[in-house]
Amino acid sequence: MSEKTPYSSYRWLILTVCCFALIAYAIDMIVYAPIFGEVASDLKVDMGTAINLSMAFALAVAVAMMFGGMIVDRWGLTPVFVLGLACASLPATLMPWIGHSYTTVFIARLLQGVVAIIFAAIGPILALWFPRKEHGIAGGLMMCSLSLGPAVGVIVSPEVLLMAGTWQKTVAILSLPGWVAMILAVIITRRPPNPEIAGAMVEDAGSPAGRITYGKIFAMPMTWVGTFIAFFNSWGIYSLYNLIPPYFATASPTGVGLGPVAAGKFSLVLVLAGIPAFISGGIFFDRVAKGRHRPAIFIGFVMTGIFTYLLLLPAVYQNTVLLVVCLVIAGWGMSFMAPTLSAFIATNYPPSYVGSMMGWWFGFGTFGGAMGTYLAGVATRQSGTFYWALTPISLAACAGFILGFFLESRRKGGTEQ
């Protein structure tokens, strides 16, 4: 980017608001996982059916991300943040009054999943507020919020349950970050980026807006290959975050039998691993891979595929040290590649389509998360164990690894900055 299109330092404030909103989003996503036993018991359903509440959230997330991209491209950041956070926080706040029927809770989880429209804001924030040399680190910081939120959720949710007494009150209390994030978004995100930047990016990409259409974008092989890489990446992330807590908490032979509090603490290791993974993945993309996308994709799928399967072995889950090591590496893998995927989108599509493509890649990709959690619920219910709930994560990692060979940049010479 030329020197005549300066980037305001206000970009770091925009980044901070987005990070806080994503933390609130992730807390809403994970809050049920450590206390699924209590939810299932109160609603009088089996564990597999209770897990389907996570599937409902993931399914809504997938649809919302795709529409969120179009909303942010057309109306900007503030409407996306306000709408998304309101959909997540309002049902959670009302849960003590509405959360006594499985059907009602399922519908509420569908509505809460609309919060994912804010995820699409990552692309425009990168493209319009940050220079390319900072895409990796900025994307990594925003993505790491998706691990910081679950880190807060898995440890706080069981503790709040002990204090509040019911899972419904627990969900309502943990909706507070969403309301705070909404207020910050209204105050801060209304400021537009430098108008010269979008014009300079269009010129630099060599793609005048009049010559680019959605039809041409969806005809690009990289759109479909990248979408399915995101599909298998989301399969791993959503399945790990939603299945590991009940896997550890549920009594043997279905699970490991650690109980909800201990399971929450071990699951914290998993989600905490994603925080440095997102940041280091961004730095890796900017400084080590020099804008090349394949290295992080390959590394991420290999790490998650191997070490997720190891979590099923008694020799691992009965040994605290080995368990922690495997959790860290499994959680690291899928998160490590995420900044590379977001940077790839920001640097390979025209700026007026970046939000839409961010929403499409990760929105369609999140169907992988929905499929993974749904099949996990079915498998757990039919087999009585978590084995066939967790093994498909490794299989999805294999498929994503293979697809990595076929992802080619639209920009000549790759994505080097």
MILUM-639770 format. One record per residue: z, y negated, x of N, C-alpha, C in turn; residue in three letters. Coordinates in pm, whole numbers, padded with zeros to 5 digits, always signed. Layout:
N
ZYXZYXZYXALA...
END
This chain:
417
+00000+00119+00086+00000+00000+00000+00000-00124+00089MET-00082-00220+00057-00095-00339+00141+00027-00427+00130SER+00044-00517+00227+00160-00604+00232+00159-00709+00121GLU+00043-00732+00059+00037-00836-00043+00085-00787-00180LYS+00134-00665-00186+00193-00615-00310+00338-00574-00282THR+00429-00671-00264+00567-00641-00225+00644-00569-00336PRO+00739-00487-00294+00826-00414-00386+00963-00480-00387TYR+01009-00519-00503+01136-00588-00516+01253-00493-00489SER+01359-00547-00431+01480-00467-00409+01547-00430-00541SER+01504-00492-00650+01555-00457-00783+01523-00311-00817TYR+01428-00253-00742+01391-00114-00768+01509-00020-00753ARG+01605-00055-00666+01720+00033-00645+01815+00029-00764TRP+01817-00083-00835+01898-00092-00957+01833-00010-01069LEU+01701-00019-01079+01628+00064-01175+01653+00211-01145ILE+01648+00246-01017+01672+00384-00976+01812+00430-01015LEU+01911+00343-00997+02050+00377-01029+02067+00406-01178THR+02008+00323-01262+02017+00345-01407+01952+00477-01445VAL+01835+00503-01388+01766+00629-01419+01852+00748-01376CYS+01913+00738-01260+01999+00846-01211+02116+00871-01306CYS+02180+00764-01352+02294+00780-01441+02250+00840-01575PHE+02133+00797-01623+02081+00852-01749+02051+01001-01733ALA+01996+01040-01620+01966+01181-01596+02093+01264-01582LEU+02198+01205-01525+02327+01274-01517+02379+01302-01658ILE+02373+01200-01745+02418+01219-01883+02334+01326-01953ALA+02203+01323-01931+02112+01424-01987+02154+01564-01943TYR+02182+01580-01813+02217+01712-01761+02353+01760-01809ALA+02447+01668-01830+02577+01707-01886+02557+01762-02027ILE+02475+01694-02107+02447+01743-02243+02380+01880-02239ASP+02298+01904-02137+02229+02033-02126+02327+02145-02095MET+02422+02123-02004+02503+02230-01949+02637+02249-02017ILE+02681+02153-02099+02819+02153-02149+02856+02281-02222VAL+02760+02346-02287+02789+02468-02362+02806+02590-02271TYR+02734+02593-02159+02724+02715-02079+02859+02774-02037ALA+02953+02695-01982+03079+02757-01938+03169+02802-02053PRO+03141+02758-02175+03230+02790-02288+03155+02866-02398ILE+03046+02936-02360+02970+03012-02458+03057+03116-02530PHE+03155+03173-02460+03242+03270-02525+03315+03211-02644GLY+03369+03090-02627+03440+03023-02735+03344+02983-02847GLU+03224+02937-02810+03125+02898-02910+03085+03020-02994VAL+03056+03132-02926+03016+03254-02996+03127+03302-03090ALA+03251+03300-03041+03362+03347-03123+03384+03258-03246SER+03378+03127-03227+03402+03034-03337+03291+03040-03442ASP+03168+03055-03395+03054+03058-03488+03025+03198-03539LEU+03102+03297-03488+03090+03437-03532+02951+03494-03505LYS+02903+03473-03380+02776+03531-03337+02800+03603-03205VAL+02705+03690-03166+02718+03760-03038+02676+03669-02924ASP+02702+03714-02801+02674+03631-02684+02526+03599-02671MET+02439+03698-02697+02296+03673-02686+02249+03565-02782GLY+02302+03566-02904+02267+03463-03002+02320+03327-02959THR+02439+03325-02902+02495+03199-02853+02409+03140-02741ALA+02360+03227-02652+02274+03180-02543+02148+03115-02596ILE+02104+03157-02715+01984+03096-02774+02001+02948-02805ASN+02124+02899-02807+02144+02754-02821+02087+02681-02700LEU+02095+02744-02583+02033+02685-02464+01882+02692-02473SER+01831+02800-02531+01686+02811-02553+01638+02699-02644MET+01715+02669-02749+01677+02562-02841+01668+02428-02769ALA+01767+02400-02685+01766+02276-02609+01645+02271-02517PHE+01620+02382-02445+01508+02385-02351+01374+02371-02422ALA+01362+02432-02539+01237+02421-02616+01210+02278-02656LEU+01314+02209-02705+01298+02068-02742+01270+01982-02621ALA+01332+02016-02508+01307+01944-02383+01160+01950-02346VAL+01101+02069-02359+00961+02087-02322+00870+01996-02403ALA+00890+01993-02535+00807+01910-02622+00833+01761-02594VAL+00961+01726-02579+00998+01586-02560+00942+01530-02431ALA+00941+01608-02326+00888+01559-02199+00741+01519-02212MET+00664+01599-02283+00522+01570-02297+00499+01442-02376MET+00575+01423-02485+00561+01300-02562+00625+01182-02490PHE+00730+01209-02412+00795+01102-02338+00703+01033-02240GLY+00613+01111-02179+00518+01051-02086+00429+00949-02153GLY+00380+00980-02272+00294+00886-02344+00373+00763-02390MET+00500+00784-02429+00583+00671-02473+00609+00575-02359ILE+00647+00628-02243+00680+00540-02131+00555+00470-02078VAL+00440+00536-02080+00317+00471-02035+00279+00355-02127ASP+00309+00369-02257+00266+00267-02353+00370+00158-02374ARG+00499+00195-02383+00602+00098-02421+00703+00067-02311TRP+00701+00139-02204+00790+00105-02093+00919+00185-02090GLY+01006+00147-01997+01125+00225-01968+01233+00215-02076LEU+01263+00095-02121+01379+00075-02208+01372+00157-02337THR+01262+00154-02414+01258+00236-02536+01278+00384-02511PRO+01225+00433-02399+01239+00575-02367+01385+00610-02341VAL+01454+00527-02263+01594+00554-02232+01681+00547-02358PHE+01661+00445-02439+01745+00427-02558+01723+00541-02658VAL+01599+00572-02687+01569+00678-02784+01622+00813-02736LEU+01593+00846-02611+01635+00975-02559+01786+00992-02556GLY+01857+00891-02506+02002+00901-02495+02069+00901-02632LEU+02011+00829-02729+02067+00829-02864+02055+00968-02927ALA+01941+01033-02907+01921+01168-02963+02019+01268-02902CYS+02056+01249-02777+02150+01340-02713+02294+01311-02753ALA+02331+01184-02757+02471+01147-02771+02521+01151-02915SER+02437+01112-03010+02484+01105-03149+02522+01242-03205LEU+02437+01346-03192+02479+01478-03243+02603+01532-03172PRO+02614+01505-03042+02731+01552-02969+02858+01484-03018ALA+02849+01354-03044+02965+01279-03093+03010+01329-03231THR+02914+01371-03311+02944+01418-03447+02981+01566-03453LEU+02978+01636-03339+02998+01781-03340+03130+01826-03404MET+03243+01753-03389+03365+01798-03457+03351+01807-03609PRO+03256+01735-03666+03236+01736-03811+03121+01827-03854TRP+03019+01843-03767+02902+01921-03807+02893+02057-03738ILE+02978+02083-03642+02963+02201-03558+03036+02325-03605GLY+03023+02361-03733+03092+02478-03784+02996+02581-03843HIS+02867+02558-03824+02764+02651-03868+02665+02670-03754SER+02630+02796-03725+02535+02822-03615+02403+02751-03639TYR+02355+02753-03762+02228+02688-03793+02233+02538-03765THR+02342+02474-03806+02357+02330-03783+02364+02299-03635THR+02439+02380-03561+02450+02357-03416+02315+02379-03349VAL+02240+02480-03393+02107+02506-03338+02016+02386-03360PHE+02018+02329-03479+01936+02211-03509+01981+02092-03424ILE+02113+02078-03408+02165+01969-03326+02118+01983-03181ALA+02113+02107-03131+02066+02128-02994+01917+02094-02981ARG+01841+02123-03085+01699+02084-03084+01686+01932-03075LEU+01766+01861-03155+01760+01714-03152+01807+01661-03017LEU+01912+01722-02962+01962+01675-02832+01859+01692-02722GLN+01774+01793-02733+01672+01816-02632+01573+01703-02619GLY+01564+01617-02722+01473+01502-02717+01513+01406-02605VAL+01636+01417-02556+01679+01334-02443+01584+01345-02325VAL+01512+01456-02317+01424+01479-02201+01307+01382-02193ALA+01284+01300-02296+01177+01201-02282+01207+01106-02167ILE+01334+01091-02130+01366+01000-02019+01320+01056-01885ILE+01300+01188-01878+01254+01248-01752+01118+01193-01712PHE+01033+01166-01810+00899+01115-01781+00903+00980-01712ALA+01015+00908-01720+01026+00777-01654+01024+00789-01503ALA+01053+00907-01450+01057+00924-01304+00922+00889-01243ILE+00813+00936-01304+00680+00910-01249+00646+00762-01241GLY+00655+00687-01352+00626+00544-01345+00721+00468-01252PRO+00847+00508-01246+00939+00440-01155+00893+00458-01010ILE+00853+00579-00975+00801+00603-00840+00673+00524-00815LEU+00579+00533-00911+00447+00474-00891+00449+00322-00889ALA+00533+00259-00974+00528+00115-00994+00641+00038-00927LEU+00746+00107-00883+00858+00037-00822+00878+00070-00674TRP+00820+00182-00627+00846+00226-00489+00716+00246-00411PHE+00716+00209-00283+00600+00238-00198+00589+00388-00173PRO+00471+00434-00139+00449+00578-00122+00540+00640-00016ARG+00571+00566+00087+00654+00622+00193+00797+00649+00145LYS+00834+00598+00027+00967+00623-00029+00964+00714-00152GLU+00847+00768-00186+00836+00852-00305+00923+00976-00296HIS+00926+01038-00178+01004+01159-00161+01153+01135-00180GLY+01207+01035-00110+01352+01011-00117+01392+00957-00254ILE+01311+00866-00311+01344+00812-00443+01337+00921-00550ALA+01233+01002-00544+01223+01113-00637+01336+01213-00618GLY+01373+01236-00492+01483+01328-00465+01615+01279-00522GLY+01641+01148-00511+01765+01092-00565+01769+01105-00717LEU+01656+01078-00783+01655+01092-00928+01668+01238-00969MET+01598+01325-00900+01606+01467-00932+01745+01524-00906MET+01811+01475-00802+01943+01531-00769+02044+01499-00878CYS+02016+01398-00958+02104+01369-01071+02104+01483-01171SER+01994+01559-01174+01987+01675-01263+02072+01790-01213LEU+02121+01781-01089+02220+01876-01040+02360+01818-01046SER+02371+01687-01026+02503+01624-01032+02560+01634-01173LEU+02474+01617-01275+02520+01629-01413+02577+01766-01444GLY+02504+01875-01414+02561+02008-01436+02685+02033-01351PRO+02689+01976-01230+02809+01993-01147+02931+01937-01218ALA+02914+01822-01280+03023+01763-01358+03052+01850-01481VAL+02945+01891-01549+02961+01964-01674+03031+02098-01659GLY+02990+02178-01559+03045+02313-01550+03192+02313-01511VAL+03236+02212-01437+03377+02209-01397+03462+02137-01501ILE+03407+02035-01565+03485+01955-01659+03492+02021-01796VAL+03385+02086-01838+03380+02143-01973+03497+02238-02002SER+03526+02338-01916+03641+02424-01945+03774+02350-01945PRO+03786+02251-01855+03912+02175-01848+03931+02089-01973GLU+03823+02027-02019+03832+01947-02142+03861+02037-02261VAL+03804+02158-02260+03832+02253-02368+03981+02284-02376LEU+04045+02305-02261+04188+02333-02259+04267+02214-02314LEU+04220+02093-02285+04289+01973-02331+04260+01944-02478MET+04133+01957-02519+04092+01918-02655+04124+02026-02758ALA+04119+02151-02715+04155+02259-02806+04039+02327-02875GLY+03928+02257-02896+03810+02317-02959+03685+02281-02880THR+03585+02368-02889+03462+02340-02817+03389+02220-02879TRP+03406+02199-03010+03339+02085-03076+03390+01952-03020GLN+03523+01940-03003+03578+01817-02946+03537+01802-02799LYS+03524+01914-02729+03480+01911-02589+03341+01850-02578THR+03251+01895-02663+03114+01842-02664+03113+01693-02697VAL+03195+01652-02793+03200+01511-02832+03251+01423-02719ALA+03356+01467-02651+03413+01388-02541+03311+01371-02429ILE+03236+01478-02400+03141+01472-02289+03010+01403-02327LEU+03005+01345-02449+02888+01263-02485+02904+01119-02437SER+03023+01082-02390+03049+00942-02351+02955+00891-02241LEU+02924+00971-02136+02831+00918-02035+02697+00876-02091PRO+02651+00943-02196+02524+00907-02257+02526+00769-02319GLY+02637+00735-02386+02649+00601-02445+02654+00493-02337TRP+02725+00521-02229+02733+00424-02118+02595+00404-02057VAL+02523+00513-02034+02389+00504-01976+02295+00424-02065ALA+02310+00440-02196+02224+00366-02289+02247+00215-02277MET+02372+00175-02268+02404+00033-02254+02346-00023-02125ILE+02361+00051-02015+02307+00006-01886+02155-00005-01892LEU+02090+00089-01960+01944+00085-01970+01897-00039-02044ALA+01965-00075-02152+01928-00194-02230+01943-00320-02144VAL+02045-00325-02062+02072-00443-01981+01975-00456-01864ILE+01942-00344-01801+01876-00349-01669+01727-00318-01672ILE+01682-00225-01756+01544-00175-01741+01439-00259-01811THR+01477-00371-01872+01377-00454-01941+01291-00534-01844ARG+01336-00549-01720+01259-00625-01622+01136-00546-01579ARG+01016-00607-01587+00893-00534-01549+00874-00534-01398PRO+00795-00439-01345+00763-00439-01202+00663-00548-01169PRO+00640-00570-01044+00542-00667-00998+00404-00630-01055ASN+00340-00717-01135+00212-00681-01197+00101-00657-01096PRO+00115-00707-00974+00012-00685-00873+00008-00540-00828GLU+00121-00469-00842+00130-00335-00785+00041-00238-00859ILE+00045-00242-00992-00038-00151-01070-00186-00171-01040ALA-00228-00298-01032-00367-00326-01001-00406-00276-00863GLY-00317-00295-00767-00344-00249-00632-00352-00097-00625ALA-00268-00029-00704-00270+00116-00704-00398+00171-00763MET-00444+00108-00872-00569+00152-00932-00684+00136-00833VAL-00687+00022-00764-00793-00002-00666-00784+00097-00551GLU-00660+00124-00505-00639+00215-00393-00679+00357-00428ASP-00655+00396-00554-00689+00531-00597-00839+00548-00620ALA-00911+00432-00626-01054+00440-00650-01087+00491-00789GLY-00998+00464-00884-01015+00520-01018-00994+00413-01123SER-01092+00327-01149-01077+00226-01252-01040+00290-01385PRO-00953+00222-01458-00900+00279-01581-01009+00320-01677ALA-01120+00246-01679-01227+00278-01773-01298+00407-01743GLY-01287+00458-01619-01359+00579-01581-01270+00702-01586ARG-01142+00687-01614-01051+00801-01620-01008+00823-01765ILE-01019+00947-01809-00976+00982-01943-00886+01105-01934THR-00813+01131-02044-00731+01251-02048-00817+01376-02033TYR-00938+01371-02089-01027+01486-02076-01057+01518-01931GLY-01085+01415-01851-01114+01437-01710-00990+01484-01634LYS-00875+01428-01670-00752+01468-01603-00721+01614-01631ILE-00739+01658-01756-00709+01797-01788-00820+01892-01743PHE-00931+01837-01696-01034+01922-01637-01009+01947-01488ALA-00914+01873-01430-00883+01891-01288-00804+02021-01268MET-00848+02107-01176-00773+02231-01149-00628+02205-01110PRO-00602+02094-01037-00465+02069-00991-00371+02047-01109MET-00422+01997-01222-00337+01975-01338-00281+02107-01390THR-00368+02207-01399-00324+02335-01456-00246+02419-01356TRP-00287+02417-01231-00211+02492-01130-00072+02432-01115VAL-00065+02298-01107+00063+02232-01093+00152+02253-01214GLY+00091+02253-01333+00168+02275-01455+00237+02411-01454THR+00165+02513-01409+00226+02647-01409+00322+02667-01293PHE+00306+02592-01185+00408+02592-01081+00537+02532-01138ILE+00523+02422-01212+00640+02362-01277+00699+02457-01381ALA+00615+02535-01447+00660+02633-01546+00755+02734-01482PHE+00716+02789-01369+00800+02889-01303+00919+02826-01232PHE+00902+02702-01189+01016+02629-01133+01122+02604-01240ASN+01079+02562-01358+01173+02538-01468+01237+02667-01516SER+01162+02775-01515+01218+02906-01550+01341+02933-01463TRP+01327+02908-01333+01438+02932-01241+01554+02837-01263GLY+01526+02707-01274+01633+02608-01286+01712+02628-01416ILE+01642+02633-01530+01712+02644-01657+01785+02777-01670TYR+01723+02884-01623+01786+03014-01634+01911+03022-01546SER+01901+02973-01424+02018+02977-01336+02133+02895-01393LEU+02104+02772-01433+02210+02684-01482+02275+02736-01610TYR+02194+02798-01697+02247+02841-01827+02300+02985-01827ASN+02256+03068-01734+02296+03208-01735+02408+03242-01637LEU+02414+03172-01526+02517+03205-01427+02658+03186-01482ILE+02689+03075-01554+02826+03062-01606+02867+03176-01700PRO+02787+03212-01803+02830+03325-01887+02826+03459-01814PRO+02735+03474-01717+02729+03598-01638+02860+03620-01563TYR+02913+03513-01506+03040+03525-01435+03159+03535-01530PHE+03151+03465-01644+03267+03456-01733+03284+03579-01821ALA+03174+03641-01864+03181+03752-01961+03239+03878-01898THR+03319+03948-01976+03386+04068-01926+03286+04177-01889ALA+03324+04261-01792+03244+04377-01753+03244+04478-01869SER+03134+04551-01891+03017+04565-01805+02904+04465-01834PRO+02922+04378-01934+02816+04281-01963+02799+04183-01849THR+02910+04128-01802+02906+04031-01692+03001+04071-01581GLY+03043+03972-01505+03129+03996-01389+03276+03994-01429VAL+03312+03917-01533+03447+03917-01585+03545+03825-01515GLY+03498+03709-01469+03587+03616-01399+03663+03524-01494LEU+03619+03512-01620+03680+03417-01711+03612+03282-01703GLY+03625+03198-01807+03551+03071-01812+03588+02971-01704PRO+03717+02960-01669+03756+02859-01569+03705+02897-01432VAL+03728+03022-01389+03680+03067-01259+03528+03065-01254ALA+03463+03106-01364+03317+03104-01369+03265+02962-01354ALA+03334+02867-01415+03294+02727-01402+03301+02679-01259GLY+03404+02723-01187+03420+02679-01048+03313+02741-00958LYS+03284+02869-00979+03178+02931-00900+03041+02873-00936PHE+03020+02846-01063+02893+02786-01105+02876+02646-01047SER+02989+02581-01022+02983+02449-00959+02916+02457-00823LEU+02940+02567-00753+02875+02587-00624+02723+02587-00640VAL+02677+02656-00745+02534+02664-00772+02473+02526-00796LEU+02533+02450-00885+02474+02321-00920+02496+02217-00811VAL+02607+02225-00738+02628+02132-00627+02523+02151-00519LEU+02477+02275-00502+02375+02301-00402+02248+02222-00429ALA+02222+02194-00558+02102+02121-00592+02104+01976-00550GLY+02225+01919-00532+02233+01776-00498+02176+01749-00359ILE+02226+01813-00253+02163+01791-00122+02022+01849-00116PRO+01994+01951-00199+01859+02010-00197+01755+01910-00245ALA+01785+01837-00352+01691+01737-00401+01669+01628-00296PHE+01778+01581-00236+01766+01473-00138+01696+01521-00013ILE+01737+01636+00039+01672+01689+00159+01528+01726+00130SER+01499+01770+00006+01361+01799-00030+01274+01675-00028GLY+01331+01561-00072+01258+01435-00065+01233+01390+00078GLY+01337+01401+00161+01323+01365+00302+01223+01458+00371ILE+01231+01587+00338+01139+01685+00394+00994+01648+00362PHE+00968+01609+00236+00833+01572+00196+00785+01448+00272PHE+00872+01346+00284+00832+01221+00349+00820+01234+00500ASP+00918+01300+00564+00930+01295+00710+00881+01420+00782ARG+00903+01537+00725+00870+01662+00794+00732+01712+00751VAL+00712+01730+00621+00584+01779+00571+00476+01672+00573ALA+00517+01545+00592+00422+01433+00598+00332+01426+00475LYS+00391+01446+00358+00315+01436+00235+00243+01563+00194GLY+00255+01671+00274+00193+01799+00236+00284+01869+00135ARG+00223+01924+00030+00303+01975-00081+00338+02123-00070HIS+00258+02204-00003+00279+02348-00004+00408+02395+00063ARG+00449+02337+00179+00568+02392+00246+00692+02399+00157PRO+00723+02291+00086+00844+02291+00003+00831+02389-00114ALA+00711+02402-00169+00690+02496-00280+00716+02638-00234ILE+00660+02674-00118+00679+02809-00067+00826+02837-00034PHE+00889+02743+00035+01029+02760+00073+01118+02775-00050ILE+01096+02691-00150+01180+02693-00269+01171+02823-00345GLY+01050+02873-00369+01036+02996-00446+01091+03118-00371PHE+01073+03121-00240+01125+03234-00162+01278+03238-00167VAL+01341+03123-00147+01487+03118-00145+01546+03159-00280MET+01493+03103-00388+01549+03134-00520+01519+03278-00560THR+01399+03326-00533+01362+03461-00574+01450+03568-00512GLY+01472+03559-00383+01550+03661-00312+01698+03653-00347ILE+01755+03532-00340+01899+03522-00350+01952+03525-00494PHE+01864+03501-00592+01907+03524-00731+01925+03673-00756THR+01833+03753-00706+01846+03898-00727+01972+03953-00660TYR+02005+03899-00543+02123+03948-00473+02252+03925-00553LEU+02253+03825-00643+02372+03799-00724+02407+03914-00817LEU+02312+04004-00842+02335+04117-00930+02403+04234-00860LEU+02412+04230-00729+02466+04343-00653+02618+04334-00646LEU+02689+04445-00677+02835+04444-00667+02885+04402-00529PRO+02814+04441-00423+02856+04405-00288+02858+04254-00268ALA+02778+04183-00348+02774+04036-00338+02879+03973-00429VAL+02878+04006-00559+02969+03935-00649+03115+03978-00634TYR+03139+04087-00559+03277+04126-00531+03327+04070-00398GLN+03241+03999-00328+03276+03937-00200+03259+03787-00214ASN+03367+03713-00210+03363+03569-00237+03270+03495-00142THR+03275+03529-00014+03191+03459+00084+03044+03483+00056VAL+03005+03610+00037+02865+03640+00009+02820+03577-00123LEU+02908+03578-00222+02875+03519-00350+02845+03370-00337LEU+02929+03299-00264+02907+03156-00245+02778+03129-00170VAL+02751+03208-00065+02628+03189+00014+02506+03209-00073VAL+02504+03316-00152+02388+03343-00238+02371+03238-00346CYS+02482+03191-00402+02474+03085-00503+02414+02958-00444LEU+02460+02922-00324+02410+02800-00260+02260+02809-00235VAL+02215+02921-00179+02074+02933-00144+01987+02945-00269ILE+02033+03021-00369+01956+03034-00493+01944+02898-00563ALA+02054+02823-00567+02050+02691-00629+01970+02590-00550GLY+01966+02608-00418+01892+02517-00330+01742+02526-00353TRP+01691+02649-00369+01547+02672-00366+01467+02594-00467GLY+01497+02612-00597+01417+02546-00700+01431+02394-00693MET+01550+02347-00656+01572+02203-00647+01498+02141-00529SER+01487+02215-00421+01426+02165-00298+01281+02121-00320PHE+01209+02194-00406+01066+02162-00424+01041+02052-00526MET+01141+02018-00609+01118+01924-00718+01070+01786-00672ALA+01129+01725-00565+01076+01595-00522+00931+01601-00478PRO+00891+01713-00422+00751+01730-00382+00660+01728-00504THR+00700+01795-00610+00618+01797-00731+00607+01658-00793LEU+00718+01585-00800+00713+01451-00859+00631+01356-00772SER+00644+01366-00640+00566+01281-00550+00417+01316-00558ALA+00386+01444-00571+00247+01486-00585+00184+01421-00708PHE+00257+01421-00819+00206+01359-00942+00185+01209-00922ILE+00285+01143-00863+00279+00997-00846+00165+00954-00755ALA+00125+01038-00661+00022+00999-00564-00117+01054-00597THR-00129+01138-00699-00258+01201-00727-00317+01162-00863ASN-00243+01085-00943-00296+01040-01072-00297+00888-01077TYR-00389+00828-01153-00389+00683-01171-00256+00637-01232PRO-00207+00518-01199-00074+00475-01245-00058+00472-01396PRO-00166+00447-01470-00155+00441-01616-00140+00580-01679SER-00152+00685-01596-00137+00821-01647-00022+00896-01581TYR+00048+00831-01490+00153+00900-01415+00265+00948-01507VAL+00309+00861-01599+00415+00902-01691+00372+01020-01777GLY+00249+01015-01827+00198+01124-01910+00191+01254-01833SER+00147+01246-01708+00135+01367-01628+00271+01420-01582MET+00365+01328-01556+00501+01373-01525+00558+01446-01646MET+00537+01388-01765+00583+01453-01886+00512+01585-01912GLY+00380+01589-01887+00305+01712-01913+00346+01823-01819TRP+00346+01795-01687+00381+01900-01590+00518+01959-01620TRP+00617+01871-01627+00753+01921-01643+00786+01955-01789PHE+00712+01894-01883+00732+01928-02023+00678+02066-02055GLY+00550+02087-02024+00494+02221-02042+00570+02320-01955PHE+00605+02274-01835+00679+02361-01744+00811+02406-01802GLY+00875+02319-01880+01006+02353-01936+00996+02463-02040THR+00875+02488-02093+00860+02606-02176+00897+02732-02096PHE+00879+02725-01964+00926+02835-01880+01076+02851-01888GLY+01148+02736-01888+01292+02741-01904+01332+02795-02041GLY+01260+02750-02146+01289+02800-02280+01260+02949-02291ALA+01147+02991-02233+01112+03132-02238+01214+03216-02162MET+01254+03166-02045+01350+03240-01963+01483+03258-02034GLY+01534+03151-02095+01664+03162-02163+01653+03245-02291THR+01540+03233-02362+01523+03314-02482+01517+03463-02448TYR+01432+03499-02350+01421+03639-02311+01552+03691-02254LEU+01627+03602-02188+01757+03642-02135+01853+03677-02249ALA+01850+03597-02356+01935+03626-02471+01898+03759-02536GLY+01766+03782-02550+01720+03909-02609+01760+04026-02520VAL+01737+04012-02390+01768+04120-02297+01917+04150-02293ALA+01999+04045-02295+02144+04065-02292+02192+04133-02418THR+02137+04091-02531+02178+04149-02659+02138+04297-02668ARG+02019+04333-02618+01970+04469-02632+02025+04563-02524GLN+02044+04512-02403+02089+04598-02293+02240+04598-02275SER+02305+04490-02321+02449+04480-02303+02490+04434-02165GLY+02392+04396-02080+02423+04345-01947+02332+04226-01917THR+02363+04155-01807+02283+04041-01765+02173+04079-01665PHE+02157+04208-01636+02062+04247-01531+01921+04199-01562TYR+01873+04228-01684+01737+04189-01720+01729+04044-01769TRP+01841+03974-01763+01839+03830-01786+01812+03755-01655ALA+01866+03809-01543+01854+03741-01414+01736+03789-01331LEU+01700+03917-01341+01588+03969-01261+01457+03894-01285THR+01423+03857-01410+01298+03782-01430+01290+03649-01354PRO+01404+03592-01314+01401+03469-01235+01331+03497-01102ILE+01361+03612-01042+01297+03649-00915+01149+03675-00935SER+01113+03738-01047+00972+03763-01075+00895+03633-01097LEU+00958+03537-01165+00896+03406-01186+00875+03335-01053ALA+00971+03350-00960+00958+03289-00828+00839+03347-00753ALA+00816+03477-00767+00699+03539-00702+00569+03480-00756CYS+00562+03463-00888+00441+03407-00949+00418+03263-00902ALA+00525+03183-00895+00512+03045-00849+00468+03037-00704GLY+00519+03126-00621+00481+03129-00479+00331+03152-00465PHE+00278+03246-00540+00134+03276-00533+00051+03156-00578ILE+00093+03089-00685+00019+02973-00735+00017+02860-00633LEU+00118+02852-00548+00123+02746-00448+00001+02743-00358GLY-00060+02857-00335-00180+02863-00250-00299+02791-00315PHE-00295+02774-00446-00410+02721-00519-00396+02575-00560PHE-00282+02513-00528-00263+02372-00564-00329+02282-00460LEU-00436+02213-00499-00511+02125-00409-00498+01982-00457GLU-00481+01890-00363-00471+01749-00396-00605+01693-00439SER-00602+01601-00536-00725+01529-00576-00770+01433-00470ARG-00671+01378-00395-00703+01278-00294-00756+01348-00170ARG-00865+01301-00117-00926+01363-00001-00829+01360+00116LYS-00815+01473+00180-00724+01481+00293-00583+01515+00253GLY-00558+01550+00127-00425+01587+00085-00346+01468+00038GLY-00217+01478+00042-00130+01374-00007-00061+01302+00105THR-00113+01305+00222-00050+01232+00332-00048+01083+00300GLU+00058+01021+00342+00076+00881+00307+00024+00792+00417GLN
END
